[in-house]
């Protein structure tokens, strides 16, 4: 009995952290309609600032309960100040922009803030002292539970009550609710919504910083805290319902308890259980536990897919240049390997672009199918000794099976919910790859693949060039086909398309599955090229790479993935050589592109050409 009591208390304590994070994220989304992927960075900032304050800068504060509590509030204040700067410099320019661009821009902010904190606080973990006066533990049937975590359990309902009073009783809170419901009407009544949106961001980031500071007596502050917490925060927000603080509270309780009992009873399936819970909730309540339909701003449906005039010389130059580089005519071994990376990234990007640009389906977890293709090819080779063609077919088949099952639920969602469901699938694949050690090798991966030998390497590079060119050509044919027209009709006007007799869900399902198979092929080629597969193939960073490829070049541009993959491969390779903070520089570049050219570099060049004409 004591075991269940301890796990119940652990779950409630963790739920407080999740609720503080989810409440801040929900508040920001409710008022600004921005899905802030950088919310975990403010959590990490609050933890790191407080930890350094009480351990390195003013160690005497760690011996006083009042000063320690003040240091935690200072950590929340610094996070709030950083949130105000982010709102002024970035988020304000993303209002009214489709949520996909917001996600990518705030991911760039995550990269920039991560390297900024690495530069300011150093790369090492910081172990803060326990909170003075609350260092003991409560005994329950032979088990011990920290007193500090009992305090955090009480904070969750208190914060919820405080937010309720603020939003329901204060003039500022009433205006915040009005801005969340109809910002245009509020502006028409003479109330400037800009300070309200700034206030929502500041308050949301302060809650995230406070959540990070409250974690210190439980765990050390480190530079991995942002990504670790943001994924489950999104799960809570989506499960509770976008824009609902009450929904975030109950979802945090649910996810916190499942996480706590899962760690103890099913340690290898904890993450799977968390995302499975979200999937079950969304299957019965597509808007979450207490979510309501909200206007999330313009959707990515208003632009026409741009196909430049057919100029075979451009295509010939592209194929010849890449072929020469891949075959070593002008490049070293390093250059050939870099070219192969770029071509595989191009194929991966085209798979996502077809789904996004034509079907309007936003995926934030497309790495799931990339990893399935990679592991399918690798395991088929190691288990059965198959050659490259059969290994690639095995990877595509595995991606096809999972997409066929998962796609039936995904295509009924849309917007942020669809993005989070796809992210959930990617995290489940990552968890399986990490924890199913007898099959996948865990963190050690599947290594020693000889799908491509030194003798067959030139032929493999020719295959990469051919598949990459074929992918771009297939995207062009798809955009001009009857199926492509049906896709764009479903994307632009789903109700009208359904009234016209088009099978809306069937059309979405088909493009989703086809996109997954092409991503699986890219993953199989990646496994053959690298000779190894690791769980990072299913990570959030891999999904973001595909998004960056598409958005940097231009999601509605035929050559967008070509330009994006070449740019991302070159920038990553050049910045990563001797520059420790290249991820932060890449994040700044991503934010700049999302602000100045949301239609991508190809769209920017197209507008410049029209202006000159």
N, C-alpha and C positions, 0 to 999 in steps of 0.2 A: 504493500500500500504506500509506503514511504517513497518508493521509486516513482510511482505515478504522481505523487504530490510534488516531488522535486522537479520532475519533467514539466509538470503543469506550471510551476513557478518560473522555470527557465523559459518556457514558451511565452508567458505573460511579460517577462522582462525583455525578451527579444522583440515582442510585439510593440513595446513602447518605442524602441529605436525605429522600427519600421513605420510606426504611425507618425512620429515626428518628421521623418523623411517624406512619407506619402502625403501628409497634410500640407507640407510646404510645396511639394510638387503639384498637388491638386489645386492649391490656392493660386499658384502662378498660372496654371493652365486655365483655371476658371475665369480669371480676369483678362489675361493677355492672349489666351488661345495658343500659347507656345508650349510645345512638348520639349522640356529642357533636359537633354541627355547629360548635361554638365552638372546636374544637381548633386551627384556623388562627389564632385570636386569640392563643393562648399562643405560637405560633411567632412572630407579629409582635411580641409583647411582649418576648420574649427578644432579638430583633434590635434593636428600638428602644432598649431599656434599655442593651444593650452598646454600641451605636453612640454614644449620648449620653455614656456613661461614658468612652469612650476618645477622644472628639473634643471634647466641650464641658465636661464636668465635671472630668475628670482627664486632660488630653491627654498628660501624661508617660507614662501607662500604655501608650499606643500605641507607645512606643519600646522597650518591654521585652517579650520573648516570654513570660516567666513572668507578668508582670502582665496582659498581653493575654489569656492563657489563663485567668487568674483572673477577669478581667472577663467572659469568656464563661460561666464557671461561675456567676458572680453573676447573669448574665442568665437562665440556666437556673433558678437558685434563686428569682428573682423570679417567673418563670412558675409554678414549683411552689407558691409562696406564694399567688399568685392562684388557682391551681387548688384549693388547700385552702379558700380563702374561697368559691369557687364551689360546691364540694361541700357545704360547711356551709350555705350560704344557699339554694342552688337544687337541685343535683343530688340531695341527700339526700331532698328532697321529691318527686322524680320516680322513685324506685325503685318498680318494680312498675306503672308507668304505661305504657300502650301507646306503642310507639316513635314513632308520629306526633307525639304530644304532646311527647315528648322532643326530637325534631328541631326542632319549632317553638319550644319553650322555650329550647333552646340557640341557636337562631338569634336570639332576642331577646337572649340573653347576648352574642352576637356584635355586635349593634348597640350595646349598652350599652358593651362593652369598646372598640369602635372609637372612639366619641365620647369615652370617658374617656382613651384614649391620645392622641387629637387634642387634647384640652384640656391634658393633661400634657406632651406632647412637641412639640406644634405640628404644623402641616400639611405642613411642608417635608420633602423627602428629606434623609437624612443619609448622607454619604459617609465611611465609616470608612477609616482607613489600612490598608494591607496588613499581613499578619502579619509581625512582625520576624523576619528570618532566613530567611523563606520567600517572598521577593518575586520570585525569579527564575523561569525557565521551562526546561523540558527540551526539547532539540531532537530531533525524530524525523523524519529525512528531509526537512529543510527546513521542517517545521512545528514550532510551539512549543506546549508544554503547561505551564500553571502548576504550580509545585511544590506550592503550597498544595492544589490539587485532588488531587494524589497522596496527600497526607496524609489528606484526607477519604475517599478510596477505602479506605484501610486502616482507618478508624474504623468503617465499616459492619460488617465481620465481627467486630471487637473488641466492639462494642456487643451484637451478637447472642450472642457467646460469654458476655459478662458477664450478659446477661439469662438465658441458659440456666443458668449456674451459680447465679444468684440464685434462680431458680424451682425448680431441681432439688436444690440442695444445702442451702440455708438453711431454717431453720424458718419464717421469714416467707414465703418463696417457696412452700413446701409448703402452707402455710395458704391462700395466694392461689390455688393450683391447686385446693385443696379447695373454696374458696368459689366458684370458677368452675364446678365440676362440680355441687355441691349445697350451696347456702348454708343451706338449712333443716336438713339433716343436720348440718352443721358447728355451727350454733347449738344443736342438740339435744345435741351432745357437750360443750357448755359453753364454746365459743369464740365470743366476741362478733364478729360479722362487720363491725360498723361501722368499727372501726379499720382493718380490712383493705381495705375499700372506699375509705376515705380515703387509705390508702397507695397503692392502685392509681391513684387520680386524681392524687395528688401526683407519683408516679413518671412517669406518662404525660405530664403537663403539663411536667415537667422535661425529658423527652426532646424535646418539641416546642420548648421554649425553647432547648435546646441546638442543635437543628437550625436555628433562626432565627439564633442567634449565629454558627454556622459559615458561614452564607451571606454574612456581612459582607465578607470579603475578596474576594468574587466580585461582589456587587451592593449598591447602596445600600439602606438601610432606608427603607421608606415605608409609607403607610397602605393600600396596596392588596395587601399581601403575604398577608393572611389569606384572602381569597376566591380568590386566584390559586393557592394551594397546597392548600386544603382539598378542592377538587374532585378533583384527581389523587390526593390521599391516600385519598379514598373509593374511587377506582378501584382503587388498590393493595389496600386492605383487602378489598374485595368480590372482586377477582380472586384474591387469595391465600386467602380464606376467613375469614369472621368468627370471631374468637377464636383464630386460629393465627398465632403469631409467625413460625414457620418459613415458613408460606405467605406472610406479609407480606414476608419477606426475598426469596424467589424472585420474587414478583410485582413487588417494587420493582426487581429486576434487569431483569425483562422490560419493564416500562413505561419504566424509565430508558433502556434501549437503544433502544426504539422511538421514544421522544421525541427522543433525540439524533440518530439517523439520519434520522428524519422531518423534523427542522428543517433538515437539510442537503440531503436529497434531495427531499422533498415539503413545502416550507415552508407551502404553503397548505392542506395536508391533515393536518398534524401532529396536531391535536386529534381529528380524525376517526379517524385510525389508532389513537390511544390508546383511544378508546371502542369502536372496532370490535374491538380486541383483547380488551377486557373482555367484549363481547357474545359473541365466539366461544368464549372460555373458559367462560362461563356456559351457552352452548348445549350444550356437551359435559359440563360438570361444574357442575350448577346451584348447588352449594354452594361453588364456587371450587376452586382447585388443591388445597388441603389442609384445606378446611373440613369441619366435622362438624355434624350437627344439634344445635342448642342451643335451650334454652328461653329465649325472649326476653321473657318476661313476658306479661301479658294482652294479647290482641289486640283490635282495635277491632271486636268482633263480638257483644258481650254486651248491647248496649242496643237497645231497641225504638225504631223511628222514630216520633217523636211528632207526631201531627197534631192540632192543637187543634180544638175543635168548630167547625163551619162557621158563621161569623158574617159574613154578606155585608157588614155595615156596616164591619167592619174592612178588608175588601178594597176597598170603595168609598172609604173615607177615604184609604187608601194610594194608590190610583190618582188620585184627585182632587188630593191634596196634591202628588204628584210631577208630575202634569200641569200644575198651576198654576205650579209652579216651572220646569218645562222650557219652558213656553210664555211665560214672562216675566211672568205675571200678578202675581207677588209678588217676582220676583228680577231682578237686573241681568244683564248679559251674562256676568259672571264667575259668578254663581250658576247661570245656565243651563248654562254649560260644566261647572261642578262637578257639577251634577245629572246631566248626560250621562255624565260620568266614573263616577259612582256607579252608574248604571243598567248601563253596560257591565261594570263590575266585578261587579255582581249576576249578570248573565247568565253571566259567566265562572265565578263562584263556584258557581252552580247546576250547571254542567256537571261540576265536580269533586265536588260534594256527592252527586250521583246515583251516581257511581261509588264513592265512599268509603262513604257511609252505607248504601246498599243492597247493593252488591257486595263491600264490604270490600277494595277495591283502592286501595292507597295510592300516589299519584303525587307525586313531588317534582320533576317536570319537565313539568307540564301546560302550561307556557308554550310548549312546542314547537308545539302545535296552535293556540294563540292566535296565535303568530307566523306559522305557515303560512297561517292564514286571512287575516291582515293583509297579508302579502306576496302571496298569491294574488289578493286583491282589488285591491291596488295595481298589480301588474304587468299584470293583465288590463285595467285601466283605461288605463295608460300605453301598453301595446303595441297594444291593439285598440280603445281608445276606448269601451269598454262603459259603460253607465250603472250606477247603484247596484245594481239587482236582479241583473243578470248578474255584476257584480263580486263581490257577496256570495256568489252561487252558485259562482263560480270559487274563492273562498277556501275555502268548505265542501268543494268537490270535492277540492282539494289536501289538506286535512286528512283527508278520508275515505280517499284513496289511501294516504297514509303510515300512517294508523292501521290500515288493513286489512292492510298488510304487516307493520308492527311489532307489532301486537296479537297475532299468532299466537305470537310468542316471549314476549311480556310476560305473557300470562295463565297461562303455565305456571310463573311465579315467584310469590313472595309476600313479604310483610314488607319488610325492608330491601333485599333483592335487587331486588324490584320497584321500590321507590322509587329505587334507584340506576340501574336500567336506564332508567327514565323520565327521570332527570336526565341520563343519558348522551345520550339522544335530543335533549333540549333543548340540550345543549352542542354537539352536532353541528349542529343547526339554526342555533345562534348562530354557530358557526365558518363555516358556509357563507354566512350572511348577511353576515358581516364580511369574508370573503376573496374571495367571488365578485363582485368589484367591477363587471365589465361588466354584470351583470344586476341585482344588488341595490344597487349604489352604495356598498357597503362601509359604513364609518362615517358617510358622508354621507347614507346612506339613500335612500329613494324619496320625493321631495318634489314639491310642486306639484300634488297631487291635487285635483280639483274634482268629486268625487263628490257633494258637498253644496254648493250655492251659498247665497248669502244669502237668496234668494227661497224656496228649498226647505228652509231650516233649520227652520222651525216644523214642517213635515210630518215631517222626519227625527226631531225630538224626540218627536213623537207615536208614530212607529214604535218608538223606543227604549222608551217606556212600555209599548206594546203587547207587544213581544217580552219585556220583563222580566216583566210580569204573566203572560204565556203560559208562560214558563219555570217560574215558581213553580207555576202551575196544573198543568203537565205533570208536575212532580215529585210533586205530590200524587196525581195519577191513577196514576202509575207505582208509587208505594208501595202503593197499594191494589189493583193489578192482579194477575193470575195470574203475569205475568212478574216483577213485583216480589216476590211471595211466593217464587218460585223463586230469585230473586237472594238473598233473605235466607236461604233454606234452604242454598244453596251457601256463603254467607258463614259461617253458624253451624256447619254440620256437613257439610263437603264429602264425606267418605267415605260418610256415610249418604245424602246426596243422590245420589251416584253409584250406590250400591247400589239406590236406588229407581228408577233408570232416567233420572235427569236428566242431560242433556249438560252437565257441569260446565264444561268449557273453552268450549263453544259459548255458554253463558249469559254467562260472563265476557267473552268476545270481543265479544258483541253490545253489552253495556253500555259496554265500553271504546270501541268505534267510535262509538256514539251520543254518548257524552260528548265525544269528540274533535271530532265535527262541530259540536256546540253551542259548544265552545270556539273552533272556527274561525269560526263566525258572530260570536261576540263580537269576535274579532280583526278581521274584516272591518268591523264597525261602528266599531271603534276607528280603523282606517285612514281611514274616511270622515269620522269626527268630527274627527280631528286634521289631516287633509290631508297626512299624511306617515307613513312607517314607518321605524323604525331597528332595528338589531340588538338593542337593549335589550329589544325585545318578547319575545325568547327567553331573557332572562337569568334567573339564579337568583332575583333579586329579584321578577320578575314571577310566577314559580311560587309564591314565598312569599306574595305578595299574595293569590293564590287560596286558599292554605291558611289564611291569617289570616282571610279573609272567612268561611270555613266554620267554623273553630275558635273564633273570637271570638263568633260568634253561636250556634253549637252545631251540630255535625255531624249530630246525630240529631234536629234540630228543623226543622220545615217552614219556619219563618220565620227560620232561622238565617242563611242567606245574605243575606236582606234586612237584618237588623239588623247583621250583620258588615260588609256593603258600605257602609251608611250611616255606621257608626261609623268605619271605616278611612278613608273619603273625607273625612269631617269632621275627624278628628284629624290626618290628614296635611296638610290645607289650613290648619288653624288653627295647628298647631305649626310648620309650615314658614314662617310669616309672621313674620320678624324674630327667629327663635330658631335659632341656628346648630346647636344640639345636639338638634334635634328627633328625630333617629333614635335617639339614646340614650334619650330619654324614651319613645319608642314601644317600644323594646326592653324597658325596665323595665315598661311597661304590659302587654306581651305575656307576660312572665314571671309577672307578678302574676296574670293571668287563667289561665294554665296551671296555676298552683299552687292558687289559690283556687277556680276554677270550670273544671275540665277539660271539663265538659259545655257550656261556653259561657254567655254571659249569659242566653240564653233558658232554659237548663237551671237556672241559678241562680234566675231569677225563678219558674220552675215549682216548685222546691223551697221557695222562700220562701212562695209561695201555699199550698202544701200545709201548711207549718208554721203559717201563720196560720189556716188552716181547722181 
